[in-house]
């Protein structure tokens, strides 16, 4: 695949999988704290966490979350029914 912007430094990683722990807003905050520390990334604000609770399809019930980084951000999507998550970290570091 051709790099559309070779002059812009950026990296991204997609992490997906099933989980076994009970997930709530505190667990999501701990996840963001752990991954940013482990990857040596700096945040500039607290995570924003949404739990739309019954406004969409039952199959999509869960959490949408984002933590802003000095050099970009991390998005997290959690499906509580199938206990599945998808996280995308994007950084210009």
Secondary structure, DSSP 8 states (H G I E B T S, - for coil): ---TTTTS--EEEEEEEE--S---HHHHHHHHHHHHHHTT--BSS--EEE---SSS-GGG-EEEEEEEETTEEEEEEEETTTTEEEEEEEE--
